[in-house]
Amino acid sequence: MTQKKSDSAKRLIIALITIIEFFALTAAYAVGWFQVYYPKIRYSNINGGLKFYLNGHLLILAIYLVLLMFFAATYGGTKIGYHKVGDVFFSQVFALLFVNFISYLQISLMANWMQDVVPLLAVFGVQLAVALVFVLLNNKLYHVMFPPRRILLVYGSRGYGDIENKINSRKDRFKITGTIDVSEGLTVVEKRAESGEFDAVVLWDIPSADKNRLMKYCYARRIRIYFMPKIPDVLAKGADQLDLFDTPIFLVREYALTIQQRFFKRLVDIICSFILIIITSPFMLITAILVKCYDKGPVLYKQVRCTIGEKEFKILKFRSMRVDAEKDGVARLAAKNDSRITPIGKFIRKVRLDELPQLINILKGDMSFIGPRPERPEIIAQYKEDMPEFAFRMKVKAGLAGFAQVYGKYNTTPYDKLKLDLTYIENYSLWLDLKLMLLTLKILFVPDSTEGIDENQTTALKKQLEEQEEDKRK
């Protein structure tokens, strides 16, 4: 209990430093407000200008602070220690861009004319320096206070290479100091977990019965537990709790959006796609010209994909591959350094310009902004042969972006993408859609999310499918 109180005090210190940072960033904006923008608003020739008293100024700065904290929290800019230092800083930069843009529009409305953006850019430059200093300081302090957790990795018959690589990628937070095969016996594993050598236990790829027992054992002794969820775990996470009896009971049912959810989701799709088509039309025109001039082939690439209920439709993209990319008629995903991708294609894929025509699919109603990415019928059939649960992800309309794209990568295995998509489906809300829209803007600038499929992924998927089959037999 003393250790938990100590950890809480340390986390409070980190939180306070983060709050101080946000006040410092707001103070930088306040300088620009008082020195440049407020005098222009106060002494403008429009209606004699606007005069603010103390409360008015405080309200302007409070709005800025609240928006900054909201966007920073949404993008992960407050996740000191949880995310890598570069990710935290980039998230705060993105939050500052959003808030400064909103503030610029606010200032221009008050002045009744577009204002000079240079002073705000100077404020942004100062804010970047302040944010970098605070993020580095906070990150350093966090890792001094919280050294990497010592992990006991409990694995099953298929080894632990995949999770070992993932854990080792975050050596600042985790350190595998012990491994044990669950086949050595649960009693042996329990004694090892309680030995005091470890700060947490990772349950990886072990039978469900063994996982349940070890979870209860560790929970009773306040031992931190991490485990890989299977499909039933994800479905249970979105279950409804009922009070029909004198014992807790969870309801897991076939998912479907309510009428209200479908109405507002479609309304958002229509409004946003229409606005974005207008805004991005110059970029689409330039992209079309570049694609056409490169090899004189067709500008758009039409391909049959599946949406809700496996309904087929033709998805629209700017062509990024050679015209004869699939001349053999075999459907396959793009691979890393795929020779079929043209030089123009590499660029438009990296900056996501190839995806812009899908705004037309959204406006037509074939797709939504947020949902599982639409797959080709042939690939769906391949996945369903060994992974029947893949059909679950088509209980909602396919999306331009989704949970799997935000929290996974392009080369995340299909099984892991399925679990991410089901997490979205089972926990759907309009706010979740809006949050994922905001997060999608951030991942547009993350290079590894456009990488192709790695050769090792086929092996990883086979292992996961074997695990499913073994669970079914048990």
NORJO-V312749 format. One record per residue. N is the residue number from 1. RES is the residue in one letter. PSI is psi in whole degrees, -180 to 180 (999 if undefined). OMEGA is omega in whole degrees, 0 to 359 (999 if undefined). Layout:
# NORJO-V312749
[[N;RES;PSI;OMEGA] [N;RES;PSI;OMEGA]]
This chain:
# NORJO-V312749
[[1;M;-39;178] [2;T;-41;179] [3;Q;-40;179] [4;K;-40;177] [5;K;-39;179] [6;S;-43;179] [7;D;-40;179] [8;S;-39;179] [9;A;-40;179] [10;K;-43;180] [11;R;-33;177] [12;L;-40;178] [13;I;-46;179] [14;I;-43;180] [15;A;-41;180] [16;L;-40;178] [17;I;-39;178] [18;T;-42;178] [19;I;-42;177] [20;I;-40;178] [21;E;-45;181] [22;F;-37;175] [23;F;-38;179] [24;A;-40;178] [25;L;-38;177] [26;T;-35;178] [27;A;-38;177] [28;A;-40;177] [29;Y;-37;181] [30;A;-36;178] [31;V;-47;178] [32;G;-37;180] [33;W;-50;184] [34;F;-37;185] [35;Q;-31;187] [36;V;-58;194] [37;Y;-41;181] [38;Y;-43;177] [39;P;-37;179] [40;K;-39;179] [41;I;-41;184] [42;R;-41;187] [43;Y;24;176] [44;S;161;182] [45;N;0;181] [46;I;112;178] [47;N;31;178] [48;G;11;179] [49;G;172;178] [50;L;131;180] [51;K;127;179] [52;F;138;171] [53;Y;-173;186] [54;L;-48;182] [55;N;-35;179] [56;G;-45;178] [57;H;-43;180] [58;L;-36;179] [59;L;-43;179] [60;I;-46;181] [61;L;-34;178] [62;A;-41;177] [63;I;-44;179] [64;Y;-46;181] [65;L;-45;181] [66;V;-44;178] [67;L;-40;180] [68;L;-46;180] [69;M;-38;180] [70;F;-51;183] [71;F;-37;178] [72;A;-43;178] [73;A;-40;180] [74;T;-42;183] [75;Y;-2;179] [76;G;17;181] [77;G;-6;177] [78;T;2;185] [79;K;57;178] [80;I;128;179] [81;G;-31;179] [82;Y;-42;177] [83;H;161;177] [84;K;153;186] [85;V;-38;178] [86;G;-38;179] [87;D;-41;179] [88;V;-45;180] [89;F;-45;180] [90;F;-37;179] [91;S;-41;178] [92;Q;-36;176] [93;V;-44;180] [94;F;-40;178] [95;A;-43;179] [96;L;-40;178] [97;L;-45;181] [98;F;-51;185] [99;V;-40;179] [100;N;-36;177] [101;F;-45;178] [102;I;-43;181] [103;S;-37;178] [104;Y;-43;177] [105;L;-39;179] [106;Q;-46;180] [107;I;-43;181] [108;S;-36;177] [109;L;-42;180] [110;M;-34;180] [111;A;-7;179] [112;N;25;178] [113;W;149;178] [114;M;130;184] [115;Q;165;177] [116;D;125;185] [117;V;-15;185] [118;V;-46;178] [119;P;-37;180] [120;L;-33;175] [121;L;-37;177] [122;A;-41;176] [123;V;-42;180] [124;F;-40;178] [125;G;-44;177] [126;V;-42;180] [127;Q;-37;178] [128;L;-44;179] [129;A;-44;179] [130;V;-46;181] [131;A;-42;181] [132;L;-44;179] [133;V;-48;182] [134;F;-41;181] [135;V;-45;179] [136;L;-43;179] [137;L;-48;182] [138;N;-40;180] [139;N;-43;179] [140;K;-44;180] [141;L;-40;181] [142;Y;-46;184] [143;H;-20;171] [144;V;-43;181] [145;M;-36;184] [146;F;88;176] [147;P;163;181] [148;P;137;178] [149;R;136;177] [150;R;121;188] [151;I;134;167] [152;L;116;183] [153;L;114;179] [154;V;120;186] [155;Y;169;182] [156;G;-154;188] [157;S;-17;184] [158;R;17;173] [159;G;-171;186] [160;Y;22;183] [161;G;-41;183] [162;D;-52;181] [163;I;-30;178] [164;E;-44;179] [165;N;-40;180] [166;K;-44;180] [167;I;-41;181] [168;N;-19;177] [169;S;-13;177] [170;R;57;180] [171;K;-16;177] [172;D;-19;182] [173;R;-31;185] [174;F;150;176] [175;K;117;179] [176;I;110;181] [177;T;0;178] [178;G;143;176] [179;T;150;179] [180;I;137;177] [181;D;131;182] [182;V;-20;179] [183;S;-13;177] [184;E;-12;178] [185;G;138;183] [186;L;-33;179] [187;T;-41;179] [188;V;-44;180] [189;V;-42;181] [190;E;-42;179] [191;K;-39;179] [192;R;-41;182] [193;A;-33;184] [194;E;8;185] [195;S;-17;183] [196;G;-1;180] [197;E;-17;190] [198;F;153;177] [199;D;-18;182] [200;A;162;178] [201;V;133;175] [202;V;121;178] [203;L;112;188] [204;W;120;171] [205;D;50;178] [206;I;158;180] [207;P;148;184] [208;S;-40;181] [209;A;-42;178] [210;D;-40;179] [211;K;-44;182] [212;N;-44;181] [213;R;-45;182] [214;L;-35;178] [215;M;-45;180] [216;K;-38;180] [217;Y;-48;182] [218;C;-39;180] [219;Y;-41;181] [220;A;-24;183] [221;R;16;177] [222;R;39;176] [223;I;125;182] [224;R;139;185] [225;I;135;169] [226;Y;137;177] [227;F;154;179] [228;M;119;180] [229;P;148;171] [230;K;175;184] [231;I;-47;179] [232;P;-33;178] [233;D;-41;180] [234;V;-42;179] [235;L;-40;180] [236;A;-29;181] [237;K;-30;180] [238;G;15;183] [239;A;155;174] [240;D;139;176] [241;Q;130;181] [242;L;152;179] [243;D;39;182] [244;L;-30;185] [245;F;-178;180] [246;D;27;175] [247;T;147;179] [248;P;139;177] [249;I;135;181] [250;F;140;179] [251;L;117;173] [252;V;119;184] [253;R;166;178] [254;E;129;189] [255;Y;143;172] [256;A;138;177] [257;L;145;175] [258;T;167;179] [259;I;-42;180] [260;Q;-42;180] [261;Q;-42;179] [262;R;-40;181] [263;F;-51;184] [264;F;-35;177] [265;K;-44;179] [266;R;-38;179] [267;L;-45;178] [268;V;-42;180] [269;D;-46;183] [270;I;-49;183] [271;I;-50;185] [272;C;-42;181] [273;S;-40;179] [274;F;-46;180] [275;I;-44;183] [276;L;-33;176] [277;I;-42;179] [278;I;-46;183] [279;I;-40;186] [280;T;0;183] [281;S;-39;176] [282;P;-40;179] [283;F;-38;179] [284;M;-39;179] [285;L;-47;180] [286;I;-43;180] [287;T;-43;179] [288;A;-41;180] [289;I;-44;181] [290;L;-44;181] [291;V;-43;181] [292;K;-43;183] [293;C;-27;185] [294;Y;-51;183] [295;D;12;178] [296;K;10;180] [297;G;-178;180] [298;P;147;182] [299;V;-47;183] [300;L;147;176] [301;Y;118;180] [302;K;133;183] [303;Q;141;180] [304;V;126;176] [305;R;171;180] [306;C;141;177] [307;T;-149;185] [308;I;134;180] [309;G;22;182] [310;E;24;175] [311;K;132;184] [312;E;145;174] [313;F;167;180] [314;K;114;179] [315;I;146;181] [316;L;131;175] [317;K;155;168] [318;F;134;184] [319;R;125;181] [320;S;-6;180] [321;M;169;175] [322;R;156;181] [323;V;-35;182] [324;D;31;185] [325;A;-33;181] [326;E;48;182] [327;K;-22;178] [328;D;-7;178] [329;G;6;181] [330;V;126;179] [331;A;127;178] [332;R;152;181] [333;L;157;177] [334;A;140;180] [335;A;168;175] [336;K;136;179] [337;N;39;181] [338;D;124;183] [339;S;-14;180] [340;R;-18;182] [341;I;129;180] [342;T;163;177] [343;P;-42;176] [344;I;-40;180] [345;G;-40;179] [346;K;-41;182] [347;F;-50;185] [348;I;-26;175] [349;R;-39;182] [350;K;-39;181] [351;V;7;174] [352;R;16;179] [353;L;-25;181] [354;D;-20;183] [355;E;-14;188] [356;L;-39;179] [357;P;-17;179] [358;Q;-14;173] [359;L;-31;177] [360;I;-40;176] [361;N;-38;180] [362;I;-45;180] [363;L;-36;179] [364;K;-24;181] [365;G;3;177] [366;D;-33;184] [367;M;171;172] [368;S;167;176] [369;F;-44;183] [370;I;133;179] [371;G;174;177] [372;P;141;179] [373;R;136;181] [374;P;135;179] [375;E;164;177] [376;R;146;181] [377;P;-39;181] [378;E;-41;181] [379;I;-38;177] [380;I;-43;180] [381;A;-39;179] [382;Q;-45;181] [383;Y;-41;185] [384;K;-21;178] [385;E;-42;181] [386;D;-14;184] [387;M;74;184] [388;P;-28;181] [389;E;-10;180] [390;F;-25;179] [391;A;-22;183] [392;F;-32;185] [393;R;-10;181] [394;M;27;174] [395;K;-9;175] [396;V;166;181] [397;K;142;178] [398;A;155;185] [399;G;158;174] [400;L;-36;176] [401;A;167;182] [402;G;-176;182] [403;F;-42;182] [404;A;-31;179] [405;Q;-33;181] [406;V;-46;186] [407;Y;-5;175] [408;G;-158;176] [409;K;171;178] [410;Y;-37;183] [411;N;19;170] [412;T;141;184] [413;T;151;180] [414;P;-37;181] [415;Y;-43;179] [416;D;-37;176] [417;K;-39;179] [418;L;-44;180] [419;K;-38;178] [420;L;-42;179] [421;D;-40;179] [422;L;-32;175] [423;T;-42;177] [424;Y;-48;184] [425;I;-44;184] [426;E;-14;182] [427;N;28;187] [428;Y;141;169] [429;S;159;178] [430;L;-37;178] [431;W;-39;178] [432;L;-41;177] [433;D;-47;181] [434;L;-40;178] [435;K;-44;180] [436;L;-32;175] [437;M;-45;179] [438;L;-42;181] [439;L;-30;178] [440;T;-37;178] [441;L;-34;180] [442;K;-45;185] [443;I;-13;176] [444;L;-23;183] [445;F;10;180] [446;V;112;187] [447;P;-41;189] [448;D;-11;178] [449;S;-6;177] [450;T;4;180] [451;E;155;178] [452;G;-176;181] [453;I;130;177] [454;D;147;182] [455;E;-33;182] [456;N;-13;185] [457;Q;-30;178] [458;T;-43;178] [459;T;-42;180] [460;A;-41;180] [461;L;-42;180] [462;K;-40;179] [463;K;-43;181] [464;Q;-37;178] [465;L;-37;176] [466;E;-38;178] [467;E;-43;178] [468;Q;-46;182] [469;E;-39;180] [470;E;-40;178] [471;D;-39;180] [472;K;-41;180] [473;R;-29;181] [474;K;999;999]]
